[in-house]
Amino acid sequence: MIESNKTAREIFHEVMANPQRVPFGFGKKAILVNVDLQKSYTRTDLFKTAYETDPKQLEYVNELVRAFRALNWPIVWTNVAYMESGEDAGVWGTRTDTVDSLQNIKVGSERSELDDRLEIDLVRDSFMNKRMPSAFFETNLQSLMVWHQADTVIVTGGSTSGCVRATVVESLSRGYRTIVPIECVADKHESYHFANLTDMVLKYADVMNVQDILTWLQQQKQA
């Protein structure tokens, strides 16, 4: 094991400045998967469980949303929310039991609601209530990918070290090119955030600036 006194942020920027892997690259058609951009995780003014990394995160997500709408490509929003008993959280919901605990994000609660700042289309977009970390686990995301003949997954949301990472790993495991826009993911602590971005770019995904992704989407519109 290599030992280092560098911070996770420093290591991430070193890796990004000196690419060690050939990029997976974009495919022919992408799906935008916005992971758990719900108030329990985005509204730092309301909930202790919320966090912010880039203060413009949701603005950047909305830019991606507009670009996807222009192409008539699929957009997915996920949230976590559980039944009153919390039993559908399974063993994941057994470690703590406070008002802020995962299994106490109830269906229909304010904590489960997507952030009001997001540009959501209730008619055209897809909505998935997931109960475990990956957006693919026991949802219809896989069948949606097949229906739209999408080969690329662009993942935004939070947390970088949790549900974003889980979604990214499963996306790669299912054979999809996977892209993570740096400005569009967030976590509680910079160490978790940057360590997982580093791990993803070295193994599972292309980690890119959001502007590079927007440029590619614009090129698809002009093609």
Salt bridges, closest charged atoms under 4 A:
GLU14 OE2 - LYS6 NZ 2.67
ASP36 OD2 - LYS130 NZ 2.82
ASP45 OD2 - ARG43 NH2 2.73
ASP88 OD2 - ARG131 NE 3.01
ASP100 OD2 - LYS48 NZ 3.34
GLU113 OE1 - LYS39 NZ 2.71
ASP115 OD2 - ARG117 NH2 2.77
ASP116 OD2 - LYS39 NZ 3.21
GLU119 OE2 - ARG66 NH2 2.82
ASP125 OD1 - ARG69 NH1 2.65
GLU170 OE2 - ARG174 NH2 2.66
GLU190 OE1 - ARG9 NH2 2.59
ASP199 OD2 - ARG165 NH1 2.76
ASP199 OD1 - LYS203 NZ 2.92
